[in-house]
C-alpha cells in the first residue's frame, strides 16, 4: 500500500483493521498486543501529521480492560499496612524538615517513629557524602583539605542553592499527603497555585475555597478536619522558604532540567523509601487506596464517587478492587437475612456447621438435623444465652413439648414395653437447663420464675406463640 504522506492515514487504518481481523477471526494475536503495536505507531503518525486527536481513535482497536485478579485473605491487610507505614514516614519527613532543620547544619537528621533515622546531606549525585578519597592518591592530605573546605563552604551557604534538595524532599512528601487527603489527580494537584484560602465546614471536614472579597470563590478541594492544621503549617513553611513567590505554585518544586508543567516523579521520596526499606506508593495507587478505604467504610458507592469527583461507573470500573473480607461479610449477611436454616430452630445459638449429636444422646431422643427444634437439645453446637429472653423461650418451648407429650403416644413395642417418649426426653433436657439457671444466681432465678409465671398466664415467647396456639387450638 502507499506510504505517501497524503495516503498514510488510510494505510494505517486499513492496517489496524487487519490487526482487528487477526484478533477476532484468525485468533493468532491478543487484543492487548494489537492495541500496543498500533498505539506505538499511531503516536509517531500523530506527531508527523500534527494531529490534535490520536489517529488510533479512528480505528476499531480499543484498549482492553485490565482483568481484576483474585485477592487473597491477606491482600487488603497488607495493602493498608504498607499505606499506613508509607503515610507515617511522609508525616515524619514533613515534621522533621522544619525551618530550623532546613537552614541548620548538615546532614539533616530526620527521626522517624519507627526508630530509624534518615540522613539528608543535600548533595547532588548518587554517591555518599562525604565522598570517599582515592586510595592511591599521592596528595591525600591535600585532597582532604580541599574536600573539607568544599563541604564547609557548602554547609555555610544556607540558601536554596545548596538546600533545594531538602526543600524538594518535603514538598514531594507534602504533595503526596495532599493527594491522599483530597483524592485529587497529580496532574491537577502539582499545578495548583497559592491563594488566600477560606474554609467552610462540611460533613467530615472542610471545603477549601479561593477567598474573594465580598464573596467566596469556587470550591477548590475538600480536606478532612485533622488535615487542616498540617496544611496551614505547610503554607507558613512554604511562604517562609519562598518569600518572593507568594502567588506561585502551591507545591513549587525546584527543578534544574524539567519544565514546571511536567508532573514530578518523586525521586527524593523514592530514594528515602529505599533507605528506609519502605514500599513507595505512587499517587495513583494512593488515590486508589483512599477510594477503596472510603468505599468499604461507607458501603455507599454514590457517596464515595461524589467525594472523589468520579462518576459511579468510573469508580466501580477503574478504582474499586475486589475484597475477600467484604465478600465474605456480605455473603454471611445475605444468608442470615434470607436463609432461616442458618439460625438454629431451637432456643439458643449455633456455633458450628452441620449437626453433631452428643456422645451420651438417648436412643429415643430426637436426632440433631438442623431442622427439628428438639434435635438441637442434643447437639454439640447448641449454646444457651445468658439472658431472660432465652429463659422465657426455653419455658415456652417446654410447654409446647408438654402438649405434644399429652396428645401423641409412642407405639408399643412387640414385647409390650412402652419406649420413652421423645417429647418427655426433651422436657427433661429443658428442665435441666432451667434448673441450672435457677441455681446459678439470684438474677437467673428471677428470670426462671418470671418465665414460668408468664407461661401460667398464657403469655408465650413470640418464637413459640403461634405454634402453641396452632397445636392447642387456642
C-alpha positions in Angstrom: 0.0 0.0 0.0 1.0 3.6 -0.4 3.2 5.2 2.2 2.9 8.7 0.8 2.1 11.5 3.3 -1.4 12.1 1.9 -2.2 8.3 2.0 -0.6 7.2 5.2 -3.8 7.7 7.3 -5.8 5.4 5.1 -3.0 2.9 5.1 -2.7 3.0 8.9 -6.5 2.4 9.3 -6.5 -0.5 6.9 -3.6 -2.0 8.8 -5.4 -1.7 12.1 -8.4 -3.4 10.6 -6.1 -6.2 9.6 -4.9 -6.5 13.2 -8.5 -6.4 14.4 -9.3 -9.3 12.0 -6.4 -11.3 13.5 -7.7 -10.7 17.0 -11.4 -11.6 16.4 -11.4 -14.0 13.4 -8.0 -15.6 13.0 -7.3 -15.5 16.7 -3.5 -15.6 16.4 -3.0 -12.2 18.1 -4.0 -11.0 21.5 -6.1 -7.9 21.9 -3.5 -6.3 24.2 -0.7 -6.9 21.7 -2.7 -5.5 18.8 -3.5 -2.3 20.7 0.0 -1.7 22.0 1.5 -2.2 18.5 -1.0 0.1 16.8 -0.7 2.7 19.6 3.1 3.0 19.3 3.0 3.6 15.5 0.0 5.9 15.9 1.9 8.2 18.3 4.6 8.7 15.6 2.0 9.5 13.0 0.2 11.9 15.3 3.5 13.9 15.6 4.3 13.8 11.9 0.7 14.8 10.8 0.4 17.3 13.7 -2.9 15.8 14.7 -4.9 17.1 17.6 -6.6 13.8 18.3 -4.9 10.4 18.2 -5.4 8.6 14.9 -5.9 5.4 16.9 -9.3 6.6 17.9 -10.5 6.3 14.3 -9.7 2.6 14.3 -11.6 -0.4 15.6 -9.0 -1.2 18.3 -9.7 -0.2 21.8 -7.7 -0.6 25.0 -8.6 -3.9 26.6 -9.8 -3.6 30.3 -7.4 -4.8 32.9 -8.8 -8.0 34.4 -9.1 -7.8 38.2 -7.2 -10.7 39.7 -8.4 -12.6 42.7 -7.3 -11.1 46.0 -6.2 -13.4 48.9 -7.2 -13.2 52.5 -4.2 -11.1 53.5 -4.0 -8.7 50.5 -6.3 -6.0 51.9 -4.5 -6.0 55.2 -1.0 -5.9 53.6 -2.1 -3.0 51.3 -3.3 -1.0 54.2 -0.3 -1.8 56.3 2.0 -0.6 53.5 -0.1 2.6 53.0 -0.1 3.3 56.8 3.7 2.8 57.0 4.3 5.0 54.0 1.9 7.7 55.3 3.6 7.7 58.7 7.0 8.1 57.0 5.7 11.1 55.0 4.4 12.8 58.1 7.7 12.3 59.9 9.6 13.8 57.0 7.3 16.8 56.9 7.6 17.4 60.6 11.4 16.7 60.6 12.1 19.3 57.9 11.0 22.4 59.6 12.8 25.8 59.1 15.4 25.1 61.8 16.4 21.8 60.3 16.3 23.2 56.8 18.8 26.0 57.5 20.7 24.2 60.2 23.9 22.1 60.0 24.3 19.2 57.5 23.5 16.4 57.3 19.8 16.8 58.4 18.7 14.0 60.7 15.1 13.1 60.4 13.9 10.8 63.3 11.0 8.5 62.4 8.5 7.0 64.8 9.9 3.5 63.9 13.2 4.4 65.5 15.0 4.9 62.1 17.0 8.0 61.2 17.0 9.4 57.7 20.2 11.4 56.9 19.9 14.1 54.2 23.2 15.7 53.1 21.6 17.9 50.4 24.4 17.0 47.9 23.5 16.2 44.3 24.6 12.9 42.8 24.2 9.3 43.8 27.5 8.9 45.8 27.5 9.0 49.5 28.8 12.2 51.2 31.5 12.8 52.3 32.8 11.2 49.1 35.5 8.6 49.7 39.0 9.5 48.9 41.1 7.8 46.3 43.2 5.0 47.8 46.2 5.6 45.5 46.2 9.4 45.8 49.7 10.8 46.3 48.4 14.0 47.8 45.9 12.5 50.2 46.3 15.2 52.8 45.9 18.0 50.3 42.8 16.3 48.9 41.4 16.0 52.4 41.8 19.8 53.0 40.2 20.6 49.6 37.2 18.4 50.3 36.8 19.6 53.9 36.9 23.2 52.6 34.4 22.4 49.9 32.0 20.7 52.3 32.3 23.6 54.8 31.6 26.1 52.1 28.6 24.0 51.0 27.2 23.8 54.6 27.8 27.5 55.2 25.8 28.5 52.2 22.4 28.3 53.8 20.4 29.3 50.7 18.2 27.4 48.2 21.3 27.0 46.1 22.5 24.3 48.4 19.3 23.3 50.3 17.0 22.8 47.3 17.2 19.0 47.5 15.9 19.0 51.1 13.2 21.5 50.2 12.1 19.2 47.3 12.0 16.3 49.7 9.5 18.0 52.0 7.4 19.4 49.1 7.2 15.9 47.5 6.1 14.5 50.9 3.5 17.3 51.3 2.2 16.8 47.8 1.7 13.0 48.4 -0.1 13.7 51.7 -2.3 16.3 49.9 -3.2 13.8 47.2 -4.0 11.1 49.8 -6.2 13.6 51.7 -8.1 15.3 48.8 -8.1 12.5 46.2 -7.0 15.0 43.6 -5.2 13.9 40.4 -1.4 14.5 40.3 -1.8 16.5 37.1 -4.1 18.9 38.9 -2.5 19.0 42.3 1.0 20.0 41.2 -0.4 22.8 39.1 -2.4 24.4 42.0 -1.3 28.0 42.8 -1.1 29.9 46.0 -4.1 31.8 47.1 -5.9 33.1 50.2 -8.0 30.2 51.3 -11.2 30.2 53.2 -12.6 27.1 55.0 -16.3 26.1 55.1 -17.3 23.2 57.3 -18.7 20.2 55.6 -19.8 16.8 56.8 -16.4 15.3 57.5 -14.1 18.3 57.2 -13.7 21.5 55.2 -14.4 22.8 51.8 -11.4 24.9 50.8 -12.3 27.9 48.6 -10.3 30.7 47.0 -11.0 33.8 49.1 -12.5 36.7 47.2 -13.5 40.0 48.7 -17.3 40.1 49.5 -17.8 36.6 48.1 -16.4 33.1 48.2 -14.8 31.6 45.2 -15.5 28.1 43.8 -14.6 25.0 45.9 -11.0 24.0 45.0 -10.8 20.9 47.1 -12.1 19.2 50.3 -10.0 18.1 53.2 -10.5 16.2 56.4 -10.7 18.3 59.6 -7.5 16.8 61.0 -5.5 17.7 57.9 -6.3 21.5 58.1 -3.7 22.2 60.8 -1.0 20.3 58.9 -2.0 22.1 55.6 -1.8 25.6 57.3 1.6 24.7 58.8 2.8 23.8 55.3 1.6 27.1 53.9 3.5 29.0 56.6 6.7 27.0 55.8 6.3 27.4 52.1 5.9 31.2 52.4 9.0 31.4 54.6 11.1 29.4 52.1 9.8 31.2 49.1 9.1 34.8 50.4 9.2 36.3 46.9 6.9 33.8 45.3 3.6 34.1 47.3 1.5 33.8 44.2 3.4 30.9 42.6 2.7 27.2 42.7 1.3 25.6 45.9 4.0 22.9 45.6 6.9 24.8 44.0 9.5 22.1 43.3 12.9 23.4 42.3 13.9 21.8 39.0 17.0 22.2 37.0 16.1 20.3 33.8 12.4 19.6 33.7 9.6 22.1 33.0 7.3 23.1 35.8 4.3 21.8 33.9 5.7 18.2 33.9 4.4 16.2 36.9 7.1 15.3 39.4 8.5 11.8 39.6 9.1 11.9 43.4 12.8 10.9 43.0 13.7 12.2 46.5 10.8 10.3 48.2 11.7 7.1 46.3 15.3 7.4 47.4 14.2 7.9 51.0 11.9 4.9 50.9 14.8 2.8 49.6 17.0 3.9 52.5 14.2 3.1 55.0 13.2 -0.2 53.3 9.7 1.1 52.7 7.5 0.4 49.7 6.9 3.6 47.7 3.3 4.2 46.8 2.7 6.2 43.7 0.0 9.0 43.6 -2.4 6.9 41.6 -2.1 4.0 44.0 -2.6 6.3 46.9 -5.8 7.6 45.4 -7.0 4.0 44.7 -6.2 3.0 48.3 -8.2 6.1 49.5 -11.2 5.3 47.3 -11.4 1.7 48.4 -11.0 2.6 52.0 -13.8 5.1 51.8 -15.9 2.6 49.8 -15.6 -0.2 52.4 -16.1 2.1 55.3 -19.2 3.9 53.9 -20.7 1.0 51.8 -22.0 3.8 49.6 -20.7 3.9 46.0 -22.6 7.2 45.3 -21.2 9.0 48.3 -17.6 7.8 47.6 -17.9 8.8 43.9 -19.0 12.3 45.0 -16.2 12.7 47.5 -13.6 11.7 44.9 -15.1 13.6 42.0 -15.8 10.5 39.9 -18.9 9.1 38.2 -20.2 6.0 39.8 -19.3 3.9 36.7 -15.7 5.1 36.7 -15.4 4.4 40.4 -16.6 0.8 40.1 -14.8 0.0 36.8 -11.4 1.7 37.4 -10.8 2.3 41.2 -12.9 -0.3 43.1 -11.0 -3.5 43.9 -12.5 -6.8 45.0 -12.1 -7.7 48.6 -12.4 -11.2 50.0 -13.2 -9.9 53.5 -16.0 -7.7 52.2 -17.4 -10.5 50.0 -17.4 -13.0 53.0 -19.2 -10.4 55.2 -21.8 -9.7 52.5 -22.5 -13.4 51.8 -22.8 -14.1 55.5 -25.3 -11.2 56.0 -27.3 -12.3 53.0 -27.7 -15.9 54.2 -28.6 -14.7 57.7 -31.3 -12.5 56.2 -32.7 -14.9 53.6 -32.0 -18.4 54.8 -33.7 -19.4 58.1 -31.6 -22.6 58.2 -28.6 -20.6 59.3 -30.3 -19.7 62.6 -30.9 -22.8 64.9 -34.6 -23.9 65.1 -34.4 -24.2 68.9 -33.7 -21.6 71.6 -30.1 -20.5 71.8 -27.4 -20.1 69.2 -25.4 -22.4 66.9 -21.6 -22.2 66.9 -20.9 -24.9 64.2 -21.7 -26.1 60.7 -23.9 -29.2 60.5 -25.5 -31.3 63.2 -23.2 -33.2 65.6 -25.0 -35.4 68.3 -23.7 -35.5 71.8 -21.9 -38.7 72.8 -24.5 -39.6 75.5 -27.6 -38.8 73.5 -30.5 -41.1 74.5 -31.5 -43.7 71.9 -35.1 -42.4 71.7 -34.2 -38.7 71.7 -34.7 -36.6 68.6 -31.5 -36.8 66.5 -30.0 -33.4 65.6 -30.7 -32.5 62.0 -30.7 -28.6 62.0 -34.5 -28.8 61.2 -36.2 -30.2 64.3 -36.0 -27.8 67.3 -35.8 -30.7 69.8 -32.8 -32.1 68.0 -30.7 -29.1 68.9 -31.1 -30.0 72.6 -28.6 -32.9 72.0 -26.3 -31.2 69.5 -22.7 -30.2 70.5 -23.0 -26.9 68.6 -26.0 -25.6 70.6 -25.3 -22.9 73.2 -27.5 -21.2 75.7 -27.7 -17.4 76.0 -27.3 -15.7 79.4 -30.5 -13.6 79.1 -34.1 -13.5 80.3 -35.4 -13.7 76.7 -33.6 -17.1 76.3 -35.0 -18.4 79.6 -38.5 -17.3 78.6 -38.0 -19.1 75.2 -37.0 -22.3 77.0 -40.1 -22.2 79.2 -42.3 -21.7 76.2 -40.7 -24.5 74.3 -41.0 -26.8 77.2 -44.8 -26.0 77.4 -45.1 -26.9 73.7 -43.4 -30.2 74.3 -45.8 -31.0 77.3 -48.7 -30.5 74.9 -47.1 -32.9 72.4 -46.4 -35.4 75.2 -50.1 -35.3 76.3 -51.6 -35.8 72.9 -49.1 -38.1 71.0 -48.5 -41.6 72.3 -45.5 -43.6 71.1 -46.1 -47.1 69.6 -45.8 -50.0 72.0 -43.1 -52.5 71.0 -43.7 -56.1 70.2 -42.6 -57.2 73.7 -45.1 -54.9 75.3 -42.5 -52.4 76.5 -43.5 -48.7 76.2 -40.5 -46.8 74.9 -39.6 -43.4 76.4 -41.5 -40.5 74.8 -39.2 -38.3 72.7 -41.1 -35.3 73.9 -40.6 -36.4 77.5 -36.9 -36.6 77.0 -36.9 -33.1 75.5 -38.9 -31.9 78.6 -36.3 -33.4 80.9 -33.5 -31.8 79.0 -35.1 -28.3 79.1 -35.8 -28.8 82.8 -32.1 -29.5 83.4 -31.3 -26.2 81.7 -33.8 -24.3 83.7 -32.6 -25.9 86.9 -29.1 -24.7 86.1 -30.3 -21.2 85.5 -32.3 -21.3 88.8 -29.4 -22.5 90.9 -26.6 -20.3 89.4 -27.5 -16.9 90.7 -30.3 -14.8 92.2 -30.8 -12.8 88.9 -31.2 -16.0 86.9 -33.6 -17.4 89.5 -35.8 -14.4 88.9 -35.6 -15.0 85.2 -36.9 -18.5 85.6 -39.7 -17.5 88.0 -40.8 -14.7 85.7 -40.7 -17.1 82.6 -42.8 -19.7 84.4 -45.3 -17.1 85.6 -45.8 -15.9 82.0 -46.4 -19.4 80.8 -49.1 -19.9 83.5 -50.7 -16.7 82.3 -50.7 -17.9 78.7 -48.1 -15.3 77.7 -45.7 -17.2 75.5 -42.5 -16.2 73.8 -43.1 -14.8 70.2 -41.0 -17.6 68.7 -43.4 -20.3 70.0 -46.7 -18.5 70.5 -48.1 -19.3 67.0 -47.0 -22.9 67.2 -48.6 -23.3 70.7 -51.8 -21.7 69.6 -52.0 -23.8 66.5 -51.2 -27.0 68.4 -53.6 -26.5 71.2 -56.3 -24.9 69.1 -56.4 -21.8 71.3 
